[in-house]
Amino acid sequence: MKNLILTLLISLSTLLQAQTKSKNLKIKYTLPAGWNAEEFGGKAPWEDAGNTFCHCAGAFFYRQHKDGKMNVVIYPSTQAGLDSTKRNFVGTLHFEDVVKYDNVRSNGMSLQRKKSNFTDSKTGAKSFEAFRYFTKVEDHFYIIYAWQESMQPLNSTNERELLQMVNAIEPN
């Protein structure tokens, strides 16, 4: 019995330590196995600095995979920042908007999800299949992109792995 309690306490401690809180982005996340995270950009209103993805604030989650690297990028924004086209891009990749969407719930957030593809803005070539999630939390918004670096259509297993990372993000 003591061993069981000790194991449970160690497991709980490990889970609590694995959660990362980003006060700047107003999110918290627990990385699923194999995923890595990097934050970028300035503080609110999240329009400063950035990196090669966006001249804004955000976080980049990535994982090596046998079928191609998996990526999730989250951009926080205020209402004013939503008018900026920069959040329609991830680096040179432009999300091709579609009208069709579905609603999903994740960690207390209601997300609008669209499935389309990226187009490389430098070459004009169709690129990776991608998901775009959009949600409002209190007075701010999040735009999340999830994709795999593969020209093959996403299979259901790989879609679930991307969704697992998206589900690991929650408002703080």
Buried (B, 14 or more C-beta within 10 A) or exposed (E): EEEEEEEEEEEEEEEEEEEBEBEBBBBBBBBBEEBEBEBBBBEBBBBEEBBEBBBBBBBBBBBEBEBBEBBBBBBBBEEEBBEBEBBBBBBBBBBBEEEEBEEBEBBEBEBEBBBBBBBBBEEEEEBBBBBBBBBBBEEBBBBBBBBBEBEEEBEEEBBEBBBBBBBBBBBB
